[in-house]
Amino acid sequence: MSSVLRAYAVRKEGLTRFLKPESPCYNNGTNNVLFPFSYSNGLLDISYSGNDFKSIMVDVLEMEPSSETAVAVSVMSGPHLVTSLGENFKDYIRAWRDNTIDANSPIQIHIAPQMMRVQETTISASDFATYRVSTDAPVSDRYINGSTANNYNTTYIFKTPLTISIVEGGVVKYITFRTMLDQE
């Protein structure tokens, strides 16, 4: 057997294109969707553009994140290291922990995560059917979902967990966000 055939025979298969993330999400009134995270130059934040995250999760106090969504995603990039948190993300933490977080509590990264850019697809992860009948043709072979208004539902998920520290009742507490991926 030639070395090329031998190498091909032992090659391991990678993940398929579509993954189902169990990651911080919220109900947008219709479905549970992923947090609209944004990332730039080490800064992790939440984007309010093209979504209703602020009115649902920040303006209404004590809204904790959900973790289950029917969204399937396609991975768009490798890992990006987070070195700081943006003000929109901190505003969400303050609103979520409203009755317990101390006034002027710092919200600091305790363990920095790595983030991966993903894009929501029209392939649903809500059911386990192996086929779909539709009157709408897919927009492309990548099954892109969304529009230019919402940046085609592009967001970031955690490759490694993020742990932040806050102070509640004079006691330092730690909040960890993470993503688990199921291959679709």
Contact map, one row per residue, 1 for C-alpha under 8 A:
1110110000000000000000000000000000000000000000000000000000000000000000000000000000000000000000000000000000000000000000000000000000000000000000000000000000000000000000000000000000000000
1111110000000000000000000000000000000000000000000000000000000000000000000000000000000000000000000000000000000000000000000000000000000000000000000000000000000000000000000000000000000000
1111111000000000000000000000000000000000000000000000000000000000000000000000000000000000000000000000000000000000000000000000000000000000000000000000000000000000000000000000000000000000
0111111100000000000000000000000000000000000000000000000000000000000000000000000000000000000000000000000000000000000000000000000000000000000000000000000000000000000000000000000000000000
1111111110000000000000000000000000000000000000000000000000000000000000000000000000000000000000000000000000000000000000000000000000000000000000000000000000000000000000000000000000000000
1111111111000000000000000000000000000000000000000000000000000000000000000000000000000000000000000000000000000000000000000000000000000000000000000000000000000000000000000000000000000000
0011111111100000000000000000000000000000000000000000000000000000000000000000000000000000000000000000000000000000000000000000000000000000000000000000000000000000000000000000000000000000
0001111111100000000000000000000000000000000000000000000000000000000000000000000000000000000000000000000000000000000000000000000000000000000000000000000000000000000000000000000000000000
0000111111100000000000000000000000000000000000000000000000000000000000000000000000000000000000000000000000000000000000000000000000000000000000000000000000000000000000000000000000000000
0000011111110000000000000000000000000000000000000000000000000000000000000000000000000000000000000000000000000000000000000000000000000000000000000000000000000000000000000000000000000000
0000001111111000000000000000000000000000000000000000000000000000000000000000000000000000000000000000000000000000000000000000000000000000000000000000000000000000000000000000000000000000
0000000001111100000000000000000000000000000000000000000000000000000000000000000000000000000000000000000000000000000000000000000000000000000000000000000000000000000000000000000000000000
0000000000111110000000000000000000000000000000000000000000000000000000000000000000000000000000000000000000000000000000000000000000000000000000000000000000000000000000000000000000000000
0000000000011111000000000000000000000000000000000000000000000000000000000000000000000000000000000000000000000000000000000000000000000000000000000000000000000000000000000000000000000000
0000000000001111100000000000000000000000000000000000000000000000000000000000000000000000000000000000000000000000000000000000000000000000000000000000000000000000000000000000000000000010
0000000000000111111000000000000000000000000000000000000000000000000000000000000000000000000000000000000000000000000000000000000000000000000000000000000000000000000000000000000000000011
0000000000000011111000000000000000000000000000000000000000000000000000000110000000000000000000000000000000000000000000000000000000000000000000000000000000000000000000000000000000000000
0000000000000001111100000000000000000000000000000000000000000000000000011110000000000000000000000000000000000000000000000010000000000000000000000000000000000000000000000000000000000011
0000000000000001111110000000000000000000000000000000000000000000000000011110000000000000000000000000000000000000000000000000000000000000000000000000000000000000000000000000000000001111
0000000000000000011111000000000000000000000000000000000000000000000001111000000000000000000000000000000000000000000000000000100000000000000000000000000000000000000000000000000000001111
0000000000000000001111100000000000000000000000000000000000000000000110111000000000000000000000000000000000000000000000000000000000000000000000000000000000001000000000000000000000111100
0000000000000000000111110000000000000000000000000000000000000000001110000000000000000000000000000000000000000000000000000000000000000000000000000000000000000000000000000000000000111100
0000000000000000000011111000000001000000000000000000000000000000011100000000000000000000000000000000000000000000000000000000000000000000000000000000000000001100000000000000000011110000
0000000000000000000001111100000001100000000000000000000000000000111100000000000000000000000000000000000000000000000000000000000000000000000000000000000000000000000000000000000011100000
0000000000000000000000111110000111100000000000000000000000000000111110000000000000000000000000000000000000000000000000000000000000000000000000000000000000000000000000000000000000000000
0000000000000000000000011111000111100000000000000000100010000000110000000000000000000000000000000000000000000000000000000000000000000000000000000000000000000000000000000000000000000000
0000000000000000000000001111111110000000000000000000000000000000010000000000000000000000000000000000000000000000000000000000000000000000000000000000000000000000000000000000000000000000
0000000000000000000000000111111110000000000000000001100100000000000000000000000000000000000000000000000000000000000000000000000000000000000000000000000000000000000000000000000000000000
0000000000000000000000000011111000000000000000000000000000000000000000000000000000000000000000000000000000000000000000000000000000000000000000000000000000000000000000000000000000000000
0000000000000000000000000011111100000000000000000000000000000000000000000000000000000000000000000000000000000000000000000000000000000000000000000000000000000000000000000000000000000000
0000000000000000000000000011111110000000000000000000000000000000000011000000000000000000000000000000000000000000000000000000000000000000000000000000000000000000000000000000000000000000
0000000000000000000000001111011111000000000000000000000000000000010111100000000000000000000000000000000000000000000000000000000000000000000000000000000000000000000000000000000000000000
0000000000000000000000001111001111100000000000000000000000000000000011100000000000000000000000000000000000000000000000000000000000000000000000000000000000000000000000000000000000000000
0000000000000000000000111100000111110000000000000000000000000000000010100000000000000000000000000000000000000000000000000000000000000000000000000000000000100000000000000000000000000000
0000000000000000000000011100000011111000000001000000100000000000000000000000000000000000000000000000000000000000000000000000000000000000000000000000000000100000000000000000000000000000
0000000000000000000000000000000001111100000001110010100000000000000000000000000000000000000000000000000000000000000000000000000000000000000000000000000011110000000000000000000000000000
0000000000000000000000000000000000111110000111100000000000000000000000000000000000000000000000000000000000000000000000000000000000000000000000000000000000111000000000000000000000000000
0000000000000000000000000000000000011111000111100000000000000000000000000000000000000000000000000000000000000000000000000000000000000000000000000000000000110000000000000000000000000000
0000000000000000000000000000000000001111111110000000000000000000000000000000000000000000000000000000000000000000000000000000000000000000000000000000000000010000000000000000000000000000
0000000000000000000000000000000000000111111100000000000000000000000000000000000000000000000000000000000000000000000000000000000000000000000000000000000000000000000000000000000000000000
0000000000000000000000000000000000000011111000000000000000000000000000000000000000000000000000000000000000000000000000000000000000000000000000000000000000000000000000000000000000000000
0000000000000000000000000000000000000011111100000000000000000000000000000000000111110000000000000000000000000000000000000000000000000000000000000000000000000000000000000000000000000000
0000000000000000000000000000000000000011111110000000000000000000000000000000000001111100000000000000000000000000000000000000000000000000000000000000000000000000000000000000000000000000
0000000000000000000000000000000000001111011111000000000000000000000000000000000001111100100000000000000000000000000000000000000000000000000000000000000000000000000000000000000000000000
0000000000000000000000000000000000001110001111100000000000000000000000000000000000001111100000000000000000000000000000000000000000000000000000000000000000000000000000000000000000000000
0000000000000000000000000000000000111100000111110000000000000000000000000000000000000101100000000000000000000000000000000000000000000000000000000000000000000000000000000000000000000000
0000000000000000000000000000000000011100000011111000000000000000000000000000000000000001000000000000000000000000000000000000000000000000000000000000000000000000000000000000000000000000
0000000000000000000000000000000000010000000001111111110000000000000000000000000000000000000000000000000000000000000000000000000000000000000000000000000000000000000000000000000000000000
0000000000000000000000000000000000000000000000111110000000000000000000000000000000000000000000000000000000000000000000000000000000000000000000000000110000000000000000000000000000000000
0000000000000000000000000000000000000000000000011111000000000000000000000000000000000000000000000000000000000000000000000000000000000000000000000000111000000000000000000000000000000000
0000000000000000000000000000000000010000000000011111100000000000000000000000000000000000000000000000000000000000000000000000000000000000000000000000010000000000000000000000000000000000
0000000000000000000000000001000000000000000000010111111100000000000000000000000000000000000000000000000000000000000000000000000000000000000000000000000000000000000000000000000000000000
0000000000000000000000000101000000110000000000010011111111000000000000000000000000000000000000000000000000000000000000000000000000000000000000000000000000000000000000000000000000000000
0000000000000000000000000000000000000000000000010001111111100000000000000000000000000000000000000000000000000000000000000000000000000000000000000000000000000000000000000000000000000000
0000000000000000000000000000000000000000000000000001111111110000000000000000000000000000000000000000000000000000000000000000000000000000000000000000000000000000000000000000000000000000
0000000000000000000000000001000000000000000000000001111111110010000000000000000000000000000000000000000000000000000000000000000000000000000000000000000000000000000000000000000000000000
0000000000000000000000000100000000000000000000000000111111111011000000000000000000000000000100110000000000000000000000000000000000000000000000000000000000000000000000000000000000000000
0000000000000000000000000000000000000000000000000000111111111010000000000000000000000000001100110000000000000000000000000000000000000000000000000000000000000000000000000000000000000000
0000000000000000000000000000000000000000000000000000011111111000000000000000000000000000000000100000000000000000000000000000000000000000000000000000000000000000000000000000000000000000
0000000000000000000000000000000000000000000000000000001111111110000000000000000000000000000000100000000000000000000000000000000000000000000000000000000000000000000000000000000000000000
0000000000000000000000000000000000000000000000000000000011111110000000000000000000000000000000111100000000000000000000000000000000000000000000000000000000000000000000000000000000000000
0000000000000000000000000000000000000000000000000000000000011111000000000000000000000000000000111110000000000000000000000000000000000000000000000000000000000000000000000000000000000000
0000000000000000000000000000000000000000000000000000000111011111100000000000000000000000000000110000000000000000000000000000000000000000000000000000000000000000000000000000000000000000
0000000000000000000000000000000000000000000000000000000010000111110000000000000000000000000000010000000000000000000000000000000000000000000000000000000000000000000000000000000000000000
0000000000000000000000011100000000000000000000000000000000000011111000000000000000000000000000000000000000000000000000000000000000000000000000000000000000000000000000000000000000000000
0000000000000000000000111110000100000000000000000000000000000001111100000000000000000000000000000000000000000000000000000000000000000000000000000000000000000000000000000000000000000000
0000000000000000000001111000000000000000000000000000000000000000111110000000000000000000000000000000000000000000000000000000000000000000000000000000000000000000000000000000000000000000
0000000000000000000011111000000100000000000000000000000000000000011111000000000000000000000000000000000000000000000000000000000000000000000000000000000000000000000000000000000000000000
0000000000000000000011001000001111000000000000000000000000000000001111100000000000000000000000000000000000000000000000000000110000000000000000000000000000000000000000000000000000000000
0000000000000000000100000000001110000000000000000000000000000000000111110000000000000000000000000000000000000000000000000001111000000000000000000000000000000000000000000000000000000000
0000000000000000000110000000000111000000000000000000000000000000000011111000000000000000000000000000000000000000000000011011110000000000000000000000000000000000000000000000000000000000
0000000000000000011110000000000000000000000000000000000000000000000001111100000000000000000000000000000000000000000000011111100000000000000000000000000000000000000000000000000000000001
0000000000000000011110000000000000000000000000000000000000000000000000111110000000000000000000000000000000000000000001111000000000000000000000000000000000000000000000000000000000000000
0000000000000000111000000000000000000000000000000000000000000000000000011111000000000000000000000000000000000000000001111000000000000000000000000000000000000000000000000000000000000000
0000000000000000111000000000000000000000000000000000000000000000000000001111100000000000000000000000000000000000000111100000000000000000000000000000000000000000000000000000000000000000
0000000000000000000000000000000000000000000000000000000000000000000000000111110000000000000000000000000000000000000111100000000000000000000000000000000000000000000000000000000000000000
0000000000000000000000000000000000000000000000000000000000000000000000000011111000000000000000000000000000000000000111000000000000000000000000000000000000000000000000000000000000000000
0000000000000000000000000000000000000000000000000000000000000000000000000001111100000000000000000000000000000000001110000000000000000000000000000000000000000000000000000000000000000000
0000000000000000000000000000000000000000000000000000000000000000000000000000111110000000000000000000000000000000011110000000000000000000000000000000000000000010000000000000000000000000
0000000000000000000000000000000000000000010000000000000000000000000000000000011111000000000000000000000000000000011100000000000000000000000000000000000000000000000000000000000000000000
0000000000000000000000000000000000000000010000000000000000000000000000000000001111100000000000000000000000000001111000000000000000000000000000000000000000000000000000000000000000000000
0000000000000000000000000000000000000000011100000000000000000000000000000000000111111000000000000000000000000001111000000000000000000000000000000000000000000000000000000000000000000000
0000000000000000000000000000000000000000011100000000000000000000000000000000000011111000000000000000000000001001000000000000000000000000000000000000000000000000000000000000000000000000
0000000000000000000000000000000000000000011100000000000000000000000000000000000001111100000000000000000000011000000000000000000000000000000000000000000000000000000000000000000000000000
0000000000000000000000000000000000000000001110000000000000000000000000000000000001111110110000000000000000011000000000000000000000000000000000000000000000000000000000000000000000000000
0000000000000000000000000000000000000000001111000000000000000000000000000000000000011111110000000000000000000000000000000000000000000000000000000000000000000000000000000000000000000000
0000000000000000000000000000000000000000000010000000000000000000000000000000000000001111111000000000000000000000000000000000000000000000000000000000000000000000000000000000000000000000
0000000000000000000000000000000000000000000011100000000000000000000000000000000000000111111100000000000000000000000000000000000000000000000000000000000000000000000000000000000000000000
0000000000000000000000000000000000000000000111000000000000000000000000000000000000001111111110000000000000000000000000000000000000000000000000000000000000000000000000000000000000000000
0000000000000000000000000000000000000000000000000000000000000000000000000000000000001111111111000000000000100000000000000000000000000000000000000000000000000000000000000000000000000000
0000000000000000000000000000000000000000000000000000000001000000000000000000000000000011111111100000000000000000000000000000000000000000000000000000000000000000000000000000000000000000
0000000000000000000000000000000000000000000000000000000011000000000000000000000000000001111111110000000000000000000000000000000000000000000000000000000000000000000000000000000000000000
0000000000000000000000000000000000000000000000000000000000000000000000000000000000000000111111111000000000000000000000000000000000000000000000000000000000000000000000000000000000000000
0000000000000000000000000000000000000000000000000000000000000000000000000000000000000000011111111100100000000000000000000000000000000000000000000000000000000000000000000000000000000000
0000000000000000000000000000000000000000000000000000000011111110000000000000000000000000001111111100000000000000000000000000000000000000000000000000000000000000000000000000000000000000
0000000000000000000000000000000000000000000000000000000011001111000000000000000000000000000111111100000000000000000000000000000000000000000000000000000000000000000000000000000000000000
0000000000000000000000000000000000000000000000000000000000001100000000000000000000000000000011111111100000000000000000000000000000000000000000000000000000000000000000000000000000000000
0000000000000000000000000000000000000000000000000000000000001100000000000000000000000000000001111111100000000000000000000000000000000000000000000000000000000000000000000000000000000000
0000000000000000000000000000000000000000000000000000000000000100000000000000000000000000000000001111100000000000000000000000000000000000000000000000000000000000000000000000000000000000
0000000000000000000000000000000000000000000000000000000000000000000000000000000000000000000000001111110000000000000000000000000000000000000000000000000000000000000000011000000000000000
0000000000000000000000000000000000000000000000000000000000000000000000000000000000000000000001001111111010000000000000000000000000000000000000000000000000000000000001111000000000000000
0000000000000000000000000000000000000000000000000000000000000000000000000000000000000000000000000001111110000000000000000000000000000000000000000000000000000000000000111100000000000000
0000000000000000000000000000000000000000000000000000000000000000000000000000000000000000000000000000111110000000000000000000000000000000000000000000000000000000000000000000000000000000
0000000000000000000000000000000000000000000000000000000000000000000000000000000000000000000000000000011111000000000000000000000000000000000000000000000000000000000000000000000000000000
0000000000000000000000000000000000000000000000000000000000000000000000000000000000000000000000000000111111100000000000000000000000000000000000000000000000000000000001110000000000000000
0000000000000000000000000000000000000000000000000000000000000000000000000000000000000000000000000000000111110000000000000000000000000000000000000000000000000000000011100000000000000000
0000000000000000000000000000000000000000000000000000000000000000000000000000000000000000010000000000000011111000000000000000000000000000000000000000000000000000000111000000000000000000
0000000000000000000000000000000000000000000000000000000000000000000000000000000000011000000000000000000001111100000000000000000000000000000000000000000000000000000111000000000000000000
0000000000000000000000000000000000000000000000000000000000000000000000000000000000111000000000000000000000111111000000000000000000000000000000000000000000000000011110000000000000000000
0000000000000000000000000000000000000000000000000000000000000000000000000000000000000000000000000000000000011111000000000000000000000000000000000000000000000000011110000000010000000000
0000000000000000000000000000000000000000000000000000000000000000000000000000000000000000000000000000000000001111100000000000000000000000000000000000000000000000111100000000000000000000
0000000000000000000000000000000000000000000000000000000000000000000000000000000011100000000000000000000000001111110000000000000000000000000000000000000000000000111000000000000000000000
0000000000000000000000000000000000000000000000000000000000000000000000000000000011000000000000000000000000000011111000000000000000000000000000000000000000000111111000000000000000000000
0000000000000000000000000000000000000000000000000000000000000000000000000000001111000000000000000000000000000001111100000000000000000000000000000000000000000111100000000000000000000000
0000000000000000000000000000000000000000000000000000000000000000000000000000011111000000000000000000000000000000111110000000000000000000000000000000000000011111000000000000000000000000
0000000000000000000000000000000000000000000000000000000000000000000000000011111100000000000000000000000000000000011111000000000000000000000000000000000000011110000000000000000000000000
0000000000000000000000000000000000000000000000000000000000000000000000000011111000000000000000000000000000000000001111100000000000000000000000000000000001111000000000000000000000000000
0000000000000000000000000000000000000000000000000000000000000000000000001111100000000000000000000000000000000000000111110000000000000000000000000000000001111000000000000000000000000000
0000000000000000000000000000000000000000000000000000000000000000000000001111000000000000000000000000000000000000000011111000000000000000000000011000000111100000000000000000000000000000
0000000000000000000000000000000000000000000000000000000000000000000000111100000000000000000000000000000000000000000001111100000000000000000000011100000111000000000000000000000000000000
0000000000000000000000000000000000000000000000000000000000000000000000111100000000000000000000000000000000000000000000111111000000000000000001111000000000000000000000000000000000000000
0000000000000000000000000000000000000000000000000000000000000000000000010000000000000000000000000000000000000000000000011111000000000000010000111000000000000000000000000000000000000000
0000000000000000010000000000000000000000000000000000000000000000000000110000000000000000000000000000000000000000000000001111100000000000000000100000000000000000000000000000000000000000
0000000000000000000000000000000000000000000000000000000000000000000001110000000000000000000000000000000000000000000000001111111000000000000000000000000000000000000000000000000000000000
0000000000000000000100000000000000000000000000000000000000000000000011110000000000000000000000000000000000000000000000000011111100000000000000000000000000000000000000000000000000000001
0000000000000000000000000000000000000000000000000000000000000000000011100000000000000000000000000000000000000000000000000001111100000000000000000000000000000000000000000000000000000000
0000000000000000000000000000000000000000000000000000000000000000000001000000000000000000000000000000000000000000000000000001111110000000000000000000000000000000000000000000000000000000
0000000000000000000000000000000000000000000000000000000000000000000000000000000000000000000000000000000000000000000000000000111111000000000000000000000000000000000000000000000000000000
0000000000000000000000000000000000000000000000000000000000000000000000000000000000000000000000000000000000000000000000000000001111110000000000000000000000000000000000000000000000000000
0000000000000000000000000000000000000000000000000000000000000000000000000000000000000000000000000000000000000000000000000000000111110000000000000000000000000000000000000000000000000000
0000000000000000000000000000000000000000000000000000000000000000000000000000000000000000000000000000000000000000000000000000000011111000000000000000000000000000000000000000000000000000
0000000000000000000000000000000000000000000000000000000000000000000000000000000000000000000000000000000000000000000000000000000011111100000000000000000000000000000000000000000000000000
0000000000000000000000000000000000000000000000000000000000000000000000000000000000000000000000000000000000000000000000000000000000111110000000000000000000000000000000000000000000000000
0000000000000000000000000000000000000000000000000000000000000000000000000000000000000000000000000000000000000000000000000000000000011111100000000000000000000000000000000000000000000000
0000000000000000000000000000000000000000000000000000000000000000000000000000000000000000000000000000000000000000000000000000000000001111100000000000000000000000000000000000000000000000
0000000000000000000000000000000000000000000000000000000000000000000000000000000000000000000000000000000000000000000000000000000000000111110000000000000000000000000000000000000000000000
0000000000000000000000000000000000000000000000000000000000000000000000000000000000000000000000000000000000000000000000000000000000000111111000000000000000000000000000000000000000000000
0000000000000000000000000000000000000000000000000000000000000000000000000000000000000000000000000000000000000000000000000100000000000001111110110000000000000000000000000000000000000000
0000000000000000000000000000000000000000000000000000000000000000000000000000000000000000000000000000000000000000000000000000000000000000111111110000000000000000000000000000000000000000
0000000000000000000000000000000000000000000000000000000000000000000000000000000000000000000000000000000000000000000000000000000000000000011111110000000000000000000000000000000000000000
0000000000000000000000000000000000000000000000000000000000000000000000000000000000000000000000000000000000000000000000000000000000000000011111100000000000000000000000000000000000000000
0000000000000000000000000000000000000000000000000000000000000000000000000000000000000000000000000000000000000000000000001000000000000000001111110000000000000000000000000000000000000000
0000000000000000000000000000000000000000000000000000000000000000000000000000000000000000000000000000000000000000000000001110000000000000011111111000000000000000000000000000000000000000
0000000000000000000000000000000000000000000000000000000000000000000000000000000000000000000000000000000000000000000000111100000000000000011101111100000100000000000000000000000000000000
0000000000000000000000000000000000000000000000000000000000000000000000000000000000000000000000000000000000000000000000111100000000000000000000111110000110000000000000000000000000000000
0000000000000000000000000000000000000000000000000000000000000000000000000000000000000000000000000000000000000000000000010000000000000000000000011111111110000000000000000000000000000000
0000000000000000000000000000000000000000000000000000000000000000000000000000000000000000000000000000000000000000000000000000000000000000000000001111111110000000000000000000000000000000
0000000000000000000000000000000000000000000000000000000000000000000000000000000000000000000000000000000000000000000000000000000000000000000000000111111100000000000000000000000000000000
0000000000000000000000000000000000000000000000001100000000000000000000000000000000000000000000000000000000000000000000000000000000000000000000000111111100000000000000000000000000000000
0000000000000000000000000000000000000000000000001110000000000000000000000000000000000000000000000000000000000000000000000000000000000000000000000111111111000000000000000000000000000000
0000000000000000000000000000000000000000000000000100000000000000000000000000000000000000000000000000000000000000000000000000000000000000000000000111111111000000000000000000000000000000
0000000000000000000000000000000000000000000000000000000000000000000000000000000000000000000000000000000000000000000000110000000000000000000000011111111111000000000000000000000000000000
0000000000000000000000000000000000010000000000000000000000000000000000000000000000000000000000000000000000000000000000110000000000000000000000001110011111100000000000000000000000000000
0000000000000000000000000000000000010000000000000000000000000000000000000000000000000000000000000000000000000000000011110000000000000000000000000000011111110000000000000000000000000000
0000000000000000000000000000000001111100000000000000000000000000000000000000000000000000000000000000000000000000000011100000000000000000000000000000000011111000000000000000000000000000
0000000000000000000000000000000000011110000000000000000000000000000000000000000000000000000000000000000000000000001111000000000000000000000000000000000001111100000000000000000000000000
0000000000000000000010100000000000001000000000000000000000000000000000000000000000000000000000000000000000000000001111000000000000000000000000000000000000111110000000000000000001100000
0000000000000000000000100000000000000000000000000000000000000000000000000000000000000000000000000000000000000000111100000000000000000000000000000000000000011111110000000000000011100000
0000000000000000000000000000000000000000000000000000000000000000000000000000001000000000000000000000000000000000111100000000000000000000000000000000000000001111100000000000000001100000
0000000000000000000000000000000000000000000000000000000000000000000000000000000000000000000000000000000000000000111000000000000000000000000000000000000000000111110000000000000001100000
0000000000000000000000000000000000000000000000000000000000000000000000000000000000000000000000000000000000000011110000000000000000000000000000000000000000000111111000000000000111100000
0000000000000000000000000000000000000000000000000000000000000000000000000000000000000000000000000000000000001111100000000000000000000000000000000000000000000101111100000000000111000000
0000000000000000000000000000000000000000000000000000000000000000000000000000000000000000000000000000000000001111100000000000000000000000000000000000000000000000111110000000011110000000
0000000000000000000000000000000000000000000000000000000000000000000000000000000000000000000000000000000000111110000000000000000000000000000000000000000000000000011111000000011100000000
0000000000000000000000000000000000000000000000000000000000000000000000000000000000000000000000000000000001111100000000000000000000000000000000000000000000000000001111100001111000000000
0000000000000000000000000000000000000000000000000000000000000000000000000000000000000000000000000000100011110000000000000000000000000000000000000000000000000000000111110001111000000000
0000000000000000000000000000000000000000000000000000000000000000000000000000000000000000000000000000110011000000000000000000000000000000000000000000000000000000000011111111100000000000
0000000000000000000000000000000000000000000000000000000000000000000000000000000000000000000000000001110010000000000000000000000000000000000000000000000000000000000001111111100000000000
0000000000000000000000000000000000000000000000000000000000000000000000000000000000000000000000000001110000000000000000000000000000000000000000000000000000000000000000111110000000000000
0000000000000000000000000000000000000000000000000000000000000000000000000000000000000000000000000000010000000000000000000000000000000000000000000000000000000000000000111111000000000000
0000000000000000000000000000000000000000000000000000000000000000000000000000000000000000000000000000000000000000000000000000000000000000000000000000000000000000000000111111100000000000
0000000000000000000000000000000000000000000000000000000000000000000000000000000000000000000000000000000000000000000000000000000000000000000000000000000000000000000011110111110000000000
0000000000000000000000000000000000000000000000000000000000000000000000000000000000000000000000000000000000000000000000000000000000000000000000000000000000000000000011110011111000000000
0000000000000000000000000000000000000000000000000000000000000000000000000000000000000000000000000000000000000100000000000000000000000000000000000000000000000000001111000001111100000000
0000000000000000000000000000000000000000000000000000000000000000000000000000000000000000000000000000000000000000000000000000000000000000000000000000000000000000001111000000111110000000
0000000000000000000000000000000000000000000000000000000000000000000000000000000000000000000000000000000000000000000000000000000000000000000000000000000000000000111100000000011111000000
0000000000000000000000110000000000000000000000000000000000000000000000000000000000000000000000000000000000000000000000000000000000000000000000000000000000000100111000000000001111100000
0000000000000000000000110000000000000000000000000000000000000000000000000000000000000000000000000000000000000000000000000000000000000000000000000000000000001111110000000000000111110000
0000000000000000000011110000000000000000000000000000000000000000000000000000000000000000000000000000000000000000000000000000000000000000000000000000000000001111100000000000000011111000
0000000000000000000011100000000000000000000000000000000000000000000000000000000000000000000000000000000000000000000000000000000000000000000000000000000000000000000000000000000001111100
0000000000000000001111000000000000000000000000000000000000000000000000000000000000000000000000000000000000000000000000000000000000000000000000000000000000000000000000000000000000111110
0000000000000000001111000000000000000000000000000000000000000000000000000000000000000000000000000000000000000000000000000000000000000000000000000000000000000000000000000000000000011111
0000000000000011011100000000000000000000000000000000000000000000000000000000000000000000000000000000000000000000000000000000000000000000000000000000000000000000000000000000000000001111
0000000000000001011100000000000000000000000000000000000000000000000000010000000000000000000000000000000000000000000000000000100000000000000000000000000000000000000000000000000000000111
